[in-house]
């Protein structure tokens, strides 16, 4: 397969994954709730994305370096929102 096609497959997969993870982060931001979110979701993503960034850089695969840096940033934001929402639950919903 030509490199351009291979890269387009990688970028397309990255876009789908970023949209999926970002929608979870947006939901947490909008509702200020941790309901239905595993405490391990973003912690695991942080570890995995860090490993994938390192691996991709060592392999010289810049599509996945960039993709995983964005996923790492999304995981950092998601983890921050999770911890914030856990500490300061919404009062009107009576969450803990």
Rosetta silent file (secondary structure, phi, psi, omega in degrees, C-alpha in Angstrom):
SEQUENCE: XXXXXXXXXXXXXXXXXXXXXXXXXXXXXXXXXXXXXXXXXXXXXXXXXXXXXXXXXXXXXXXXXXXXXXXXXXXXXXXXXXXXXXXXXXXXXXXX
SCORE:     score description
SCORE:     0.000 S_00000001
   1 L     0.000  138.622  177.151    0.000    0.000    0.000 S_00000001
   2 L   -62.459  148.382 -178.261    1.330    3.495   -0.751 S_00000001
   3 H   -56.246  -37.024  179.554    2.503    5.451    2.300 S_00000001
   4 H   -61.072  -41.335  178.666   -0.172    8.115    1.766 S_00000001
   5 H   -68.375  -42.827  178.930   -2.968    5.541    1.997 S_00000001
   6 H   -60.728  -44.773  178.551   -1.387    3.918    5.035 S_00000001
   7 H   -63.707  -39.317  178.811   -1.085    7.306    6.755 S_00000001
   8 H   -62.741  -37.724  175.824   -4.714    8.162    5.923 S_00000001
   9 H   -62.320  -45.308  179.034   -5.842    4.929    7.592 S_00000001
  10 H   -62.746  -45.610  179.833   -3.819    5.874   10.687 S_00000001
  11 H   -66.425  -36.848  178.586   -5.112    9.448   10.791 S_00000001
  12 H   -65.005  -44.377  178.230   -8.713    8.280   10.278 S_00000001
  13 H   -63.343  -38.833  177.606   -8.425    5.795   13.136 S_00000001
  14 H   -61.482  -45.679 -179.892   -6.893    8.515   15.297 S_00000001
  15 H   -59.792  -45.094  179.566   -9.774   10.875   14.567 S_00000001
  16 H   -62.030  -45.553 -178.826  -12.373    8.260   15.503 S_00000001
  17 H   -66.315  -42.431  178.293  -10.587    7.410   18.754 S_00000001
  18 H   -63.471  -40.509  177.234  -10.071   11.061   19.710 S_00000001
  19 H   -63.368  -39.371  179.933  -13.726   11.857   19.058 S_00000001
  20 H   -65.409  -51.251 -179.157  -14.780    8.889   21.194 S_00000001
  21 H   -66.594  -41.403 -179.898  -12.538    9.730   24.144 S_00000001
  22 H   -62.126  -34.969  178.834  -13.238   13.462   23.835 S_00000001
  23 H   -65.423  -35.353  176.246  -16.983   12.869   24.034 S_00000001
  24 H   -66.612  -43.631  179.241  -16.475   11.111   27.396 S_00000001
  25 H   -63.528  -43.949  178.568  -14.334   13.999   28.642 S_00000001
  26 H   -61.668  -40.997  178.586  -16.908   16.540   27.427 S_00000001
  27 H   -60.511  -43.483  178.196  -19.681   14.607   29.179 S_00000001
  28 H   -64.647  -40.846  179.932  -17.747   14.725   32.446 S_00000001
  29 H   -65.159  -45.184 -175.411  -17.077   18.440   32.027 S_00000001
  30 H   -67.324  -45.032 -175.677  -20.696   19.240   31.149 S_00000001
  31 H   -88.320  -16.216 -174.834  -22.368   17.201   33.909 S_00000001
  32 L    54.137   37.628 -176.735  -19.631   17.635   36.537 S_00000001
  33 L  -126.020  153.230  173.585  -20.343   14.028   37.422 S_00000001
  34 L  -108.114    3.626 -176.969  -18.305   10.838   37.760 S_00000001
  35 L   -57.557  126.913  177.453  -21.353    8.608   37.471 S_00000001
  36 L    80.776    4.096 -179.911  -20.664    5.646   35.203 S_00000001
  37 L  -107.393  123.530  177.593  -16.965    6.461   34.820 S_00000001
  38 L   -67.407  137.179  176.955  -14.452    3.916   36.029 S_00000001
  39 L   -64.086  -16.421 -178.305  -11.746    5.421   38.224 S_00000001
  40 L   -93.096   -9.963 -174.935   -9.257    3.416   36.142 S_00000001
  41 H   -55.974  -59.192 -174.944  -10.366    4.708   32.711 S_00000001
  42 H   -79.284  -30.267  175.737   -8.132    7.755   32.426 S_00000001
  43 H   -62.234  -45.496  177.769   -5.372    6.390   34.689 S_00000001
  44 H   -65.274  -38.833  179.084   -5.031    3.389   32.373 S_00000001
  45 H   -65.972  -37.997  177.100   -5.197    5.609   29.310 S_00000001
  46 H   -59.152  -47.792  179.726   -2.420    7.805   30.723 S_00000001
  47 H   -64.736  -46.088 -178.783   -0.125    4.819   31.159 S_00000001
  48 H   -64.430  -44.414 -178.835   -0.994    3.289   27.796 S_00000001
  49 H   -65.391  -38.450  176.757   -0.647    6.561   25.892 S_00000001
  50 H   -61.562  -45.211  177.246    2.720    7.287   27.513 S_00000001
  51 H   -62.521  -42.343 -179.928    3.926    3.845   26.480 S_00000001
  52 H   -68.436  -36.109  176.274    2.562    4.253   22.949 S_00000001
  53 H   -61.758  -48.218  179.700    4.166    7.693   22.531 S_00000001
  54 H   -60.528  -49.762 -179.525    7.525    6.244   23.561 S_00000001
  55 H   -60.302  -46.835 -178.192    7.123    3.152   21.369 S_00000001
  56 H   -63.005  -40.153  178.227    5.941    5.153   18.346 S_00000001
  57 H   -64.553  -43.139  178.652    8.845    7.594   18.671 S_00000001
  58 H   -64.127  -31.070  178.163   11.342    4.746   18.889 S_00000001
  59 H   -83.108  -13.438 -177.870    9.754    3.212   15.784 S_00000001
  60 L    74.630   25.031 -178.696    9.795    6.565   13.980 S_00000001
  61 L   -97.410   91.315 -171.875    6.039    6.389   13.338 S_00000001
  62 H   -72.259  -23.096  173.461    5.045   10.052   13.529 S_00000001
  63 H   -59.874  -46.006 -176.809    1.360    9.437   12.786 S_00000001
  64 H   -81.269  -24.298  172.571    1.140    7.503   16.028 S_00000001
  65 H   -62.217  -52.565 -179.188    3.451    9.832   17.953 S_00000001
  66 H   -62.681  -45.789  179.931    1.118   12.753   17.239 S_00000001
  67 H   -56.822  -46.925 -176.040   -2.001   10.610   17.749 S_00000001
  68 H   -75.827  -25.972  172.701   -0.828    9.332   21.102 S_00000001
  69 H   -65.247  -43.805  177.454    0.314   12.746   22.305 S_00000001
  70 H   -64.865  -38.591  176.605   -3.235   14.012   21.692 S_00000001
  71 H   -66.065  -37.264  177.137   -4.664   10.952   23.447 S_00000001
  72 H   -63.716  -43.576  177.627   -2.275   11.555   26.341 S_00000001
  73 H   -63.630  -39.550  177.496   -3.460   15.175   26.623 S_00000001
  74 H   -64.464  -40.181  178.339   -7.082   14.017   26.505 S_00000001
  75 H   -65.345  -40.017  177.210   -6.366   11.482   29.252 S_00000001
  76 H   -61.270  -46.105  178.010   -4.744   14.175   31.406 S_00000001
  77 H   -63.495  -44.439  179.237   -7.787   16.411   31.005 S_00000001
  78 H   -61.293  -42.507  179.106  -10.152   13.505   31.651 S_00000001
  79 H   -65.542  -41.478  178.204   -8.277   12.462   34.796 S_00000001
  80 H   -61.572  -45.948  178.589   -8.258   16.045   36.064 S_00000001
  81 H   -63.014  -41.149  179.119  -12.016   16.359   35.456 S_00000001
  82 H   -59.498  -48.913 -178.661  -12.659   12.992   37.117 S_00000001
  83 H   -66.047  -40.378  177.049  -10.728   14.005   40.242 S_00000001
  84 H   -61.328  -47.120 -178.144  -12.324   17.466   40.310 S_00000001
  85 H   -66.998  -32.761  179.158  -15.817   16.025   39.948 S_00000001
  86 H   -69.189  -38.580 -179.581  -15.125   13.398   42.616 S_00000001
  87 H   -76.034  -34.785 -175.116  -13.966   16.082   45.084 S_00000001
  88 L  -126.418   73.519 -178.872  -16.696   18.593   44.259 S_00000001
  89 L   -66.397  157.747  178.809  -19.872   16.711   43.320 S_00000001
  90 L   -71.332  128.140 -175.787  -22.872   18.559   42.023 S_00000001
  91 L   -70.625  -37.731 -175.817  -25.099   19.457   44.952 S_00000001
  92 L   -67.112  -21.990  179.244  -28.387   19.479   43.079 S_00000001
  93 L   -92.929  -12.430  179.302  -27.923   15.817   42.078 S_00000001
  94 L    69.116   28.544 -179.080  -26.915   14.730   45.565 S_00000001
  95 L   -83.107  157.977  176.809  -23.885   12.822   44.246 S_00000001
  96 L  -112.342    0.000    0.000  -20.902   11.904   46.385 S_00000001
